[in-house]
């Protein structure tokens, strides 16, 4: 059975980010779901994390759990997904913010610095 792509995202985080970015919680859930499904299709969650670990100078894995990866990804990663999902600036900002806030909520105050936070539900 495939894990729900929204499983690692807390309702309180989704609600707060939606409010802060002027989008509905339903719209934000949809953005998160679309992003998670895109990663699952191309090339798959474990495969993309493996490639990032090999291809980037810094290991992006902040924490790995049985149900999710919490990542600090290179700045070049997010624009690719924003483009593939055809997001406008507000949607992109909300999607990135929910990933950052969820990472910080889930693993504590581990900084991601200038890098982008990304939370990926494991399949």
Phi, psi and omega per residue, in radians:
X1 nan 2.376 -3.132
X2 -1.450 2.379 -3.140
X3 -1.221 2.511 3.074
X4 -1.045 2.216 -3.111
X5 -1.126 -0.294 3.125
X6 -1.673 0.012 -3.052
X7 -0.937 -0.723 -3.102
X8 -1.373 -0.020 -3.066
X9 -1.786 2.093 3.137
X10 -1.291 2.482 3.087
X11 -1.005 -0.683 -3.116
X12 -1.139 -0.625 3.102
X13 -1.193 -0.813 3.128
X14 -1.044 -0.758 -3.122
X15 -1.124 -0.799 -3.121
X16 -1.124 -0.779 -3.130
X17 -1.181 -0.711 3.106
X18 -1.032 -0.796 3.118
X19 -1.063 -0.815 -3.100
X20 -1.124 -0.464 -3.053
X21 -1.924 0.131 3.052
X22 1.151 0.596 3.049
X23 -2.145 2.813 3.094
X24 -1.371 2.728 3.092
X25 -1.075 -0.680 3.115
X26 -1.075 -0.740 3.116
X27 -1.136 -0.712 3.139
X28 -1.166 -0.726 3.066
X29 -1.008 -0.739 3.123
X30 -1.082 -0.728 3.103
X31 -1.100 -0.790 3.141
X32 -1.092 -0.775 -3.139
X33 -1.070 -0.800 3.141
X34 -1.061 -0.738 3.122
X35 -1.107 -0.830 -3.123
X36 -1.070 -0.729 -3.141
X37 -1.179 -0.626 3.081
X38 -1.086 -0.803 3.121
X39 -1.086 -0.685 -3.138
X40 -1.128 -0.626 -3.140
X41 -1.327 -0.690 -2.994
X42 -2.279 1.728 -0.115
X43 -1.743 0.043 -3.051
X44 2.155 2.605 -3.022
X45 -1.053 -0.964 -3.105
X46 -1.089 -0.657 -3.132
X47 -1.171 -0.749 -3.126
X48 -1.184 -0.679 3.097
X49 -1.122 -0.732 3.088
X50 -1.032 -0.798 3.140
X51 -1.108 -0.734 3.122
X52 -1.131 -0.673 3.133
X53 -1.129 -0.618 3.136
X54 -1.427 -0.616 -2.972
X55 -1.586 -0.370 -3.114
X56 -1.787 2.589 -3.097
X57 -1.152 -0.464 3.130
X58 -1.978 2.319 3.101
X59 -1.070 2.128 -3.083
X60 -1.383 -0.184 -3.060
X61 -1.352 1.990 3.047
X62 -1.463 -0.763 3.094
X63 -2.737 2.451 3.087
X64 -2.061 2.236 3.103
X65 -2.144 2.898 3.136
X66 -1.029 -0.473 -3.071
X67 -1.844 -0.184 -3.054
X68 -2.827 2.709 2.934
X69 -1.839 2.411 3.025
X70 -1.993 2.013 -2.934
X71 -2.147 2.640 2.979
X72 -2.056 1.704 -2.956
X73 -1.684 2.751 3.096
X74 -1.080 2.641 -3.133
X75 -1.005 -0.408 -3.106
X76 -1.330 -0.206 -3.059
X77 -1.326 -0.871 -3.035
X78 -1.079 -0.758 -3.133
X79 -0.981 -0.586 3.112
X80 -1.086 -0.770 -3.136
X81 -1.263 -0.683 3.106
X82 -1.028 -0.759 3.125
X83 -1.165 -0.830 -3.116
X84 -1.072 -0.541 3.139
X85 -1.595 -0.063 -3.125
X86 0.955 0.875 -3.105
X87 -1.553 2.537 2.995
X88 -1.467 3.081 -3.051
X89 -1.057 -0.717 -3.122
X90 -1.162 -0.758 3.117
X91 -1.106 -0.764 3.140
X92 -1.076 -0.771 3.135
X93 -1.102 -0.725 3.133
X94 -1.153 -0.733 -3.138
X95 -1.128 -0.792 3.113
X96 -1.121 -0.680 -3.127
X97 -1.142 -0.688 -3.127
X98 -1.181 -0.613 3.087
X99 -1.172 -0.784 3.141
X100 -1.088 -0.841 -3.096
X101 -1.146 -0.658 3.131
X102 -1.181 -0.708 3.079
X103 -1.040 -0.841 -3.115
X104 -1.119 -0.676 3.126
X105 -1.196 -0.699 -3.039
X106 -1.378 -0.641 -3.048
X107 -1.991 0.085 3.125
X108 1.616 -2.793 -3.047
X109 -1.514 0.694 3.077
X110 -1.285 2.110 -3.065
X111 -1.283 2.576 3.012
X112 -1.897 -0.091 3.113
X113 1.032 -2.400 3.128
X114 -1.371 -0.204 -3.104
X115 -1.304 2.809 -3.138
X116 -1.585 2.409 3.068
X117 -1.436 2.521 3.047
X118 -2.568 2.308 3.083
X119 -1.989 2.180 3.141
X120 -2.123 2.158 3.053
X121 -1.212 2.278 3.092
X122 -1.336 2.589 -3.068
X123 -1.404 nan nan
